[in-house]
Amino acid sequence: MTIIDRFEGDWAVIEWENGLTFNFPRALLPPGAKSGDVVEFNVSIDRSGTEMRRIRIKRLEDDLFRP
């Protein structure tokens, strides 16, 4: 379980079950979030977005270093 422990200015102090804490931008929390609320964090990799970015950067490099 992950909870909002408290707020410190523009930051929310988030506490993991194991007692570790980290700061998270308050502006990125849902409206109305308050101390004691349980929050969920889901992180995933956007494979297609990553590939499109890789291709775009490769094209920029090719243009930059073209003889």
C-alpha positions in Angstrom: 0.0 0.0 0.0 1.2 3.5 -0.9 -0.1 6.5 1.0 0.2 10.3 0.9 2.0 10.9 4.2 1.9 14.7 4.1 2.3 17.7 2.0 5.4 20.0 2.1 4.7 23.0 -0.1 4.4 21.9 -3.7 5.4 18.3 -2.8 3.6 15.3 -1.5 5.6 12.9 0.7 4.6 9.4 -0.4 5.2 6.5 1.8 5.6 2.9 0.6 4.6 -0.1 2.8 8.2 -0.7 3.8 8.4 2.8 5.3 10.5 4.3 2.5 9.3 7.8 1.3 9.8 9.9 -1.7 8.7 13.3 -2.9 6.2 13.6 -5.7 4.9 16.8 -7.3 1.6 17.7 -5.7 0.4 19.1 -9.1 0.5 15.6 -10.5 -1.9 14.1 -7.9 -5.6 13.9 -8.6 -7.6 17.0 -7.5 -8.7 16.6 -3.9 -5.9 14.2 -2.9 -5.2 14.5 0.8 -3.0 13.1 3.6 -3.8 9.5 4.3 -5.2 8.8 0.9 -4.0 5.5 -0.7 -2.5 6.1 -4.1 -1.5 3.8 -7.0 1.5 4.3 -9.3 1.6 2.5 -12.6 4.6 2.8 -14.9 4.9 1.2 -18.3 7.2 1.5 -21.3 5.6 2.8 -24.5 7.4 0.6 -27.0 6.0 2.2 -30.1 6.7 5.7 -28.8 10.2 4.7 -28.0 10.8 3.3 -31.5 9.3 6.4 -33.1 11.7 8.6 -31.0 14.7 6.4 -31.9 13.9 6.7 -35.6 13.4 10.5 -35.4 16.8 10.8 -33.6 18.5 8.6 -36.1 17.2 10.8 -39.0 18.4 13.9 -37.2 21.8 12.3 -36.7 22.0 11.2 -40.4 21.1 14.8 -41.5 23.7 16.3 -39.2 26.5 14.0 -40.1 25.8 13.6 -43.8 29.0 14.1 -45.9 
